Amino acid sequence: MTGRFLALLSIAVFAAAMQWSATLSQALLPAEYLISDGFQRYLASDEPESRILIVDIDEASIRQIGPWPWPRHIIADLVEDLLVNYRAKAVGLDIVFPSRASDVFEGDQRLAALAQNAPVVFAQAFDFVARDDSLEAGVPVFSRAPGFGVINPAQARAATGYVANHEGLSSARCVGNIGISPDSDGRIRRVPLATSWRNQVSHLLPLAMIDCISDIGTKGRPVAWESDAAFLSGPEWKIPFKRQLTAYPVVSAVDILSGQASARSLQNRWVLVGSSALGLNDRASTPLAASTSGVMVHAAALTSLLDFQDGRYPRSDLDGRWLGTLWIVISIWLLGWILRHFRAWSILPAVLVLGLSWLALALGLLSLDIQVSVLPPLVAYALIMLLVPIEWWLLQRQQSRLLGSFATYVAPSVLQEMLRQGVEHPLEPRLREITVLNADMQNYTGITRESNLEDAANLTREFLRCLTGPVLEFGGTLDKYTGDGLVAFWGAPLPCEDHALRAVQAGENIIRDVRHWNEGRVQRGMLPVRVRVGIESGAALVGDLGTPFRRTYTAVGDCINLASKLQAAVRNHPVDLAIGPNATRACSARRDLVSVATEQLASAGGSLQMWTIQGLPCSTPAPVSVRPAPSTAAP
């Protein structure tokens, strides 16, 4: 019991620690990612995202306009078309211009002018890899509108370097970070909403687009991102990926430039300009797709940021780690209770039900954007499953001890019932109500005086066989052989309500079996022998009452002594079976019990009423000539 408790406690502590410690769960991240990514794909909606438009510099655009990089004025034309013809709410460029253009006047100056006067957000890429020589290309631009949701540098992720736009574009009012580092398996799940460089902050490109709209006073409202700890906890934010990638409308850049795209259906949207062309190497792996254009990561982030701004983002102050820990504690306590009260195999369906229930709960929590580690409870269940073969081994060991202890005491049916019920500590002494049967051969010494050793041994074995068979047949426990007799009891180790009735039935069958055996002896010219049986009920201490030198399962109590006195008193009466008053009262269902006599107990200074079964023949074929006793009704 103590070992099982300690094992379950250790598993609970380990699983709870996994909820809180990134170090402990690091080795199991692939499995965690497998489950959480599956949840993301299941929860992602395929409802079209009507607020966002992706302008894709795709293979068709590259074929018609020419190889990348395009002349800078074409980019300026694309941005102007989006703002003027398609009335874009804001344009975010997932493109960095680290060097000046050859067409400075037609390209860079036009882009700089747009960036100063229109909701155009340039990009800069911060690096998060520790390098001997940090990347520092271009001129980084940092958030300049502290009244519009600038995140505190303490909450931002520290960068190790950057690739920014050239100095000619450094006057841009709105610039966002597109630098992202994937998880250990190469997939992008988390992004830094804010990046710090030398105590200055740069927002993620989608967040910078929202800030840019608020900054210039167009339709939108300031967002105090730093005030919402549930939304931003730590230097990185886990993107919820609310929409399937197919939910985002994508228009080829060449269709915008040629005017072929429908202006009416695409107006007043947040526009992200990126590239899916393989030659531009802007590919990303996400929970929703093994390979997609990098701009789709920013589109997914923008969806959730807009939901948050509009009050549609599921906000909760609950910490999923606490919920996961609570589930671990409750479920492991429940499994421990099952292990204690049921067989080890019963843990299998319980673990299955709890595992599926936890997955359903975790799915619900993730749908509310309550971040929780899915794997720790499942790891705990897997470890508990390892306890099943251990429990089975311990059970086999316990059953072996039980077989060794009771195989010579009880009937096979009783032993099987003990194994089925899994009786706890059967050898531990307990106070029980039992019925004792004491049987003995009358005049054993006189009968065997003239016999040789072999005949005496055969006589003893055959007689004890007649006594033992009925005891085991009626589920009795054989206490001991007393040379030419035995002591047995009912009511332990398995309690039974009808222990007195069983003992009386066994005594009756002993008389009949000995008589049948005697008839065979008489036919062989041998003398019959008489059996005396005494039965009484009462409280007794039952259990292993031996010593370290020899263990014995026995019973101690007044009923033991009274059954022995009843057996001895039978020699003076014309019956072979004597039942004490307690056992007689317990056998009230039998109407064939009659009083024999009242026996004086010299040693105890009292008397003992004796009862027997009416009409039960004596164990010896020849009648025993003794004084008859009056018959009365049973109490």
TATA-V814035 format. One record per pair of residues at least 4 apart in sequence whose ideal C-beta (glycine too) atoms are under 6 Angstrom apart, sorted by the first residue. I is the first residue (numbers start at 1). J is the second residue. D is the distance in whole Angstrom. If there is no record, write none. Layout:
i-><I	I>
j-><J	J>
d-><D	D>
//
This chain:
i-><8	8	11	11	12	12	12	15	15	15	15	16	16	17	17	18	18	18	19	19	19	19	19	20	28	28	29	31	32	33	33	35	36	37	39	39	39	40	40	41	43	44	44	44	45	46	46	48	49	49	49	49	51	51	52	52	52	53	53	53	53	54	54	54	54	55	55	55	55	55	56	56	56	57	57	57	58	58	58	59	60	60	61	61	61	61	62	64	68	70	71	72	72	72	72	73	73	73	76	76	76	78	79	79	79	80	81	81	82	82	82	82	83	83	85	86	86	86	87	87	88	89	89	90	90	90	90	90	91	91	92	92	92	92	93	93	93	94	94	94	94	95	96	96	96	97	98	98	98	98	99	100	100	101	101	103	104	105	108	112	114	114	115	115	115	116	119	119	121	121	121	121	121	122	122	122	123	123	124	124	124	125	125	125	126	126	126	126	126	127	127	127	128	130	134	134	135	135	136	137	138	138	138	139	139	139	140	140	141	141	141	142	142	142	143	143	143	145	146	148	148	148	148	149	149	149	149	150	151	151	151	151	151	151	152	153	153	153	156	156	156	156	157	157	157	158	159	159	165	174	174	176	176	176	176	177	177	177	178	180	180	182	182	182	183	183	186	187	187	188	188	188	189	190	190	191	191	191	192	193	193	193	193	194	194	195	196	203	203	205	206	206	206	206	207	210	211	213	213	214	214	223	229	230	230	232	239	239	240	240	241	241	241	242	242	243	243	245	245	245	245	248	251	251	254	255	255	256	272	272	272	274	274	275	275	276	282	283	284	284	284	285	285	292	307	307	308	314	314	316	316	318	320	320	320	320	324	327	327	328	328	331	335	335	338	338	338	338	342	344	344	344	347	347	351	351	355	358	362	362	365	365	375	387	399	402	403	406	406	409	409	409	410	410	410	411	411	414	414	418	426	427	427	428	429	429	430	430	431	432	432	432	433	433	434	434	434	434	435	435	435	435	435	435	436	436	436	436	436	437	437	437	437	438	438	438	438	438	439	439	439	439	439	439	440	440	440	441	441	441	442	442	443	444	448	451	451	464	466	466	466	467	467	469	470	470	470	471	471	471	471	474	474	474	475	476	476	476	477	478	479	479	479	480	481	489	490	490	490	491	492	498	500	500	500	500	501	503	504	507	507	507	508	509	510	511	511	511	511	514	514	515	518	518	518	519	521	521	522	522	528	528	530	530	531	531	532	532	533	534	534	534	534	535	535	535	536	536	536	536	536	536	537	537	537	537	538	538	538	538	539	540	540	540	541	542	544	544	545	546	546	546	555	558	562	566	566	569	570	573	573	574	574	574	575	575	576	576	577	578	579	579	579	581	584	584	584	585	592	592	593	593	594	594	595	595	596	596	596	597	597	598	598	599	599	600	601	601	618>
j-><332	336	380	383	328	329	332	328	376	379	380	325	328	21	24	24	25	376	321	324	325	373	376	321	32	375	33	375	375	37	185	374	374	287	43	363	366	241	287	288	367	241	243	244	243	244	247	247	243	247	248	303	270	306	270	299	302	249	266	269	271	248	250	272	299	251	253	256	271	273	250	252	276	61	253	275	252	276	277	277	252	254	65	252	253	254	277	254	280	74	103	101	103	107	108	103	106	107	107	110	111	257	91	114	120	84	85	256	86	88	91	271	88	118	263	263	266	267	267	268	271	268	270	119	209	212	213	270	120	271	121	205	209	272	122	123	273	123	178	274	295	123	123	125	163	165	137	138	163	166	166	166	168	107	108	107	108	109	168	169	118	120	120	122	172	173	212	213	174	176	208	209	212	165	172	175	178	205	140	164	175	163	178	179	159	162	177	179	195	135	160	161	181	160	160	161	161	163	161	163	164	165	166	164	167	170	162	164	170	172	175	200	201	202	150	201	203	215	150	211	214	215	222	211	223	224	225	201	155	156	194	201	225	226	226	196	199	201	194	195	196	201	192	195	235	196	195	197	169	208	212	203	204	205	208	195	202	204	205	188	191	186	187	188	187	189	285	285	286	284	286	297	238	236	238	204	237	301	236	204	207	232	237	201	203	202	201	207	208	298	298	301	302	305	305	305	215	218	220	220	222	309	233	315	317	237	300	301	304	369	287	288	300	303	304	247	303	288	289	292	296	299	255	261	258	260	261	261	295	298	299	293	295	280	282	293	294	291	292	294	297	290	291	296	312	313	313	368	369	368	370	370	365	370	371	372	372	331	377	377	380	354	350	384	342	346	347	350	346	388	391	392	351	388	355	381	381	377	372	374	370	372	379	391	419	406	407	410	415	477	478	553	414	415	477	472	475	475	494	423	493	543	544	543	541	543	542	543	541	491	492	542	491	539	489	491	492	540	490	499	500	503	537	583	489	536	559	560	563	488	503	507	535	487	534	563	564	567	467	485	486	510	531	533	485	532	567	463	484	529	530	532	447	484	456	455	456	468	513	514	517	486	510	473	506	509	510	476	478	488	506	502	505	506	502	488	490	506	489	488	487	488	554	487	486	555	499	502	503	499	542	502	537	583	586	587	587	535	587	533	535	577	613	513	533	576	577	616	619	531	619	619	528	620	621	621	526	528	528	621	620	621	619	620	576	619	567	570	577	563	566	567	578	563	579	583	559	562	563	580	582	583	559	582	583	586	557	558	559	582	557	555	557	559	556	555	551	553	554	550	551	552	560	562	580	578	580	599	578	596	597	624	626	628	596	612	618	619	612	610	583	584	611	609	593	611	634	635	613	614	611	634	614	631	611	632	610	612	629	610	629	607	609	608	610	607	606	608	624>
d-><6	5	5	5	6	6	5	5	4	6	4	5	5	5	5	5	5	4	5	5	5	5	5	6	6	5	6	6	4	6	6	5	6	4	6	5	5	5	4	6	5	6	6	5	5	5	6	5	5	5	5	6	6	6	5	6	6	6	6	4	5	5	4	6	6	6	5	6	6	5	5	6	5	5	5	4	5	5	6	5	5	6	6	6	4	4	5	5	6	4	6	3	6	2	6	5	4	4	6	4	5	6	6	6	6	6	5	5	5	4	5	5	5	6	5	5	5	5	4	6	4	6	5	4	5	6	5	6	5	5	4	5	5	5	6	6	5	6	6	4	5	6	5	6	6	5	5	5	6	6	6	5	6	4	5	4	5	5	5	6	5	5	5	6	4	6	5	6	4	5	5	5	5	6	5	5	5	6	6	4	6	5	5	4	4	5	5	4	5	5	5	4	5	6	5	4	3	6	6	5	3	5	6	6	5	4	5	4	6	6	4	4	6	5	5	5	6	5	5	5	5	5	5	6	4	6	5	6	5	6	4	6	6	5	5	4	5	5	4	6	4	5	4	5	4	5	5	5	4	6	4	6	6	3	3	5	5	6	5	6	5	5	6	5	6	6	5	5	6	5	5	5	6	4	5	6	6	6	5	5	6	6	5	5	6	5	6	4	4	5	5	5	4	5	6	6	6	5	4	5	5	6	6	6	6	6	5	5	5	5	6	6	5	5	6	4	6	6	6	6	6	5	5	5	6	4	4	5	5	6	6	6	3	4	5	4	4	5	6	4	5	5	6	5	4	4	4	5	5	6	5	5	6	4	5	3	5	6	6	5	6	5	6	6	5	6	6	5	4	5	4	5	6	6	6	5	5	5	6	5	4	5	6	6	6	6	5	5	6	5	5	6	4	5	5	4	6	5	6	5	5	6	4	6	6	3	6	6	6	5	5	5	6	6	5	4	6	5	5	5	5	4	4	6	5	6	5	5	4	5	5	6	5	5	5	4	5	4	5	5	6	6	6	5	3	5	6	6	4	6	4	6	6	4	4	4	5	6	4	5	5	5	6	6	4	4	5	4	6	4	5	4	5	4	6	4	5	6	6	5	4	6	5	5	5	5	4	5	5	4	4	6	5	5	3	5	5	5	6	5	5	5	6	6	6	5	6	6	5	4	4	5	4	6	6	6	4	6	6	6	4	6	6	5	6	5	5	4	5	5	3	3	5	6	5	5	5	4	4	3	6	5	6	4	4	5	6	6	3	5	6	4	3	6	5	5	6	6	5	5	4	4	6	6	5	4	6	4	5	5	6	6	5	6	6	4	5	5	5	5	5	5	4	5	6	5	6	6	6	5	5	4	5	5	6	4	4	5	5	5	4	5	5	5	6	5	5	6	6>
//
